[in-house]
Amino acid sequence: MTATALETTLTKLADPVRAGLLQRFFKTGPGEYGAGDQFLGLTLPQQRQVAREFRQLPLSEVEQLLASPWHELRQTALIIWTLQFQKAGPAGRQAIHEAYLRHRRRVNNWNLVDITCPLLIGTYLLDQDRTLLRELAAEEHLWSQRMSIVSTLAFIRKNQFADTFNVAEQLLSHPHDLIHKATGWMLREVGKRNEDALEEFLADHARQMPRTMLRYALEKLPADRRRHYMQQ
């Protein structure tokens, strides 16, 4: 079981028409956030199926796939790590977590971040020091910054909201729409579990929040509360 065998399997499924659509959807043009990325044209279910077939792939082979210019090879590699992480013991989880961080510059679009970091960072940090989140948020790297907030989904699911609020505060002045959306999404997830906690945060920060971030955060609140904050 090798990276080369997995690449051969995925390449046989290539769809040039879908690849063109995906390259536009994931903004791969010059100056766009996914500039230069290349697509084979595979669906996510296809990639998940191949990941299951190669779920025993050694860590070093997964790392080799992350060096690929093909988006789907990197995504399938990352899915393999999520499958392995869920079955691993403490040492195995640590190895995957650390490898993920080493290669995070290859986790270079929002879909790659969102399907991996809640587990490979967030779940790993449930019983660890969480300083890493603030460090990722401070990096001058869009995808590390998105990881910092989306990883907190693991804590939100445990009704632990402090880290989400702390990272959200750190990202309030971020210029990029993809960070606004991710931060608003996590705040919305808090509000779905505890409206009072969300409203306490909004009382302090709604006026400073980018409008996209605020709209995302408000989506599940009652209409009168949404109007209240949007009119501030």
ZAMARGU-4260 file (C-alpha; in steps of 0.2 Angstrom, whole numbers, plus 5000, padded with zeros to 4 digits):
<rodrens>
0) 5000/5000/5000 | 5009/5016/4994 | 5006/5034/4989 | 5009/5029/4971 | 4996/5016/4971
5) 4983/5028/4978 | 4988/5041/4965 | 4985/5029/4951 | 4968/5024/4958 | 4963/5043/4959
10) 4970/5047/4942 | 4959/5034/4934 | 4944/5043/4940 | 4949/5060/4933 | 4935/5070/4925
15) 4942/5085/4915 | 4925/5094/4914 | 4922/5093/4933 | 4940/5098/4935 | 4937/5115/4926
20) 4922/5118/4937 | 4931/5114/4953 | 4945/5126/4948 | 4933/5140/4946 | 4923/5136/4962
25) 4939/5135/4973 | 4946/5151/4966 | 4962/5145/4958 | 4965/5160/4946 | 4979/5172/4948
30) 4978/5183/4964 | 4964/5172/4970 | 4965/5162/4987 | 4967/5146/4978 | 4979/5152/4965
35) 4988/5138/4955 | 4979/5123/4963 | 4976/5109/4951 | 4961/5097/4951 | 4958/5080/4944
40) 4939/5082/4944 | 4934/5070/4958 | 4919/5070/4969 | 4921/5070/4988 | 4912/5053/4989
45) 4925/5046/4977 | 4939/5052/4988 | 4931/5045/5004 | 4929/5028/4996 | 4947/5028/4990
50) 4953/5034/5007 | 4944/5020/5016 | 4953/5008/5004 | 4970/5015/5009 | 4966/5019/5027
55) 4981/5009/5032 | 4993/5019/5022 | 5009/5023/5033 | 5011/5041/5039 | 5026/5044/5028
60) 5016/5039/5012 | 5002/5051/5017 | 5015/5065/5019 | 5021/5061/5002 | 5003/5064/4995
65) 5002/5081/5003 | 5017/5086/4992 | 5006/5083/4977 | 5000/5098/4966 | 4983/5089/4964
70) 4970/5095/4976 | 4961/5078/4977 | 4977/5069/4982 | 4980/5081/4996 | 4962/5080/5001
75) 4961/5061/5001 | 4978/5060/5011 | 4970/5071/5024 | 4954/5061/5024 | 4965/5046/5028
80) 4972/5055/5043 | 4955/5058/5050 | 4951/5040/5048 | 4967/5034/5056 | 4965/5047/5070
85) 4948/5041/5075 | 4955/5023/5078 | 4972/5028/5085 | 4978/5028/5103 | 4987/5043/5111
90) 5004/5041/5103 | 4996/5038/5086 | 4985/5054/5088 | 5000/5064/5093 | 5010/5058/5078
95) 4996/5063/5066 | 4992/5079/5074 | 5011/5084/5073 | 5012/5079/5055 | 4997/5089/5051
100) 5004/5104/5059 | 5021/5102/5050 | 5012/5101/5033 | 4998/5114/5036 | 5004/5125/5022
105) 4998/5111/5010 | 4981/5111/5018 | 4978/5126/5007 | 4959/5129/5004 | 4944/5131/5015
110) 4937/5113/5012 | 4954/5105/5016 | 4954/5115/5033 | 4936/5112/5037 | 4935/5093/5035
115) 4951/5091/5046 | 4956/5103/5059 | 4941/5101/5071 | 4947/5083/5073 | 4966/5084/5070
120) 4968/5100/5080 | 4952/5103/5090 | 4949/5085/5097 | 4967/5083/5100 | 4968/5098/5111
125) 4953/5094/5121 | 4964/5087/5135 | 4980/5098/5130 | 4985/5116/5132 | 4977/5126/5119
130) 4990/5140/5116 | 4992/5133/5099 | 4976/5141/5093 | 4981/5159/5097 | 4998/5155/5089
135) 4989/5149/5073 | 4978/5165/5073 | 4993/5176/5074 | 5002/5168/5059 | 5002/5178/5043
140) 4994/5163/5034 | 4976/5163/5029 | 4973/5144/5031 | 4982/5143/5048 | 4971/5157/5054
145) 4955/5148/5048 | 4962/5133/5057 | 4963/5143/5073 | 4944/5146/5073 | 4937/5131/5065
150) 4946/5119/5076 | 4936/5126/5091 | 4921/5117/5084 | 4927/5102/5094 | 4926/5112/5110
155) 4909/5120/5106 | 4902/5102/5104 | 4908/5100/5122 | 4899/5116/5127 | 4916/5124/5130
160) 4915/5142/5122 | 4930/5152/5129 | 4942/5147/5116 | 4930/5151/5102 | 4927/5168/5109
165) 4946/5171/5112 | 4951/5167/5095 | 4936/5177/5087 | 4942/5192/5097 | 4959/5190/5089
170) 4952/5189/5072 | 4939/5203/5073 | 4950/5215/5062 | 4955/5202/5049 | 4953/5208/5031
175) 4948/5192/5023 | 4930/5186/5019 | 4934/5168/5022 | 4939/5172/5040 | 4924/5182/5043
180) 4913/5168/5037 | 4922/5155/5047 | 4922/5165/5063 | 4903/5169/5061 | 4900/5151/5058
185) 4908/5146/5075 | 4899/5160/5084 | 4883/5153/5077 | 4887/5136/5083 | 4889/5143/5100
190) 4873/5152/5099 | 4864/5136/5094 | 4869/5128/5111 | 4869/5144/5122 | 4861/5160/5115
195) 4865/5169/5131 | 4884/5166/5129 | 4883/5172/5111 | 4873/5187/5115 | 4886/5192/5129
200) 4899/5191/5116 | 4889/5201/5104 | 4885/5214/5117 | 4904/5218/5118 | 4909/5215/5100
205) 4895/5217/5087 | 4899/5235/5083 | 4917/5230/5078 | 4912/5214/5069 | 4913/5214/5050
210) 4896/5213/5043 | 4898/5196/5035 | 4904/5189/5052 | 4890/5196/5061 | 4877/5190/5049
215) 4883/5172/5050 | 4884/5173/5069 | 4866/5179/5070 | 4858/5167/5058 | 4850/5156/5072
220) 4844/5170/5083 | 4826/5176/5084 | 4822/5189/5070 | 4820/5203/5083 | 4837/5200/5090
225) 4845/5199/5073 | 4838/5216/5069 | 4844/5223/5085 | 4862/5219/5081 | 4862/5222/5063
230) 4855/5240/5066 | 4870/5244/5078
</rodrens>
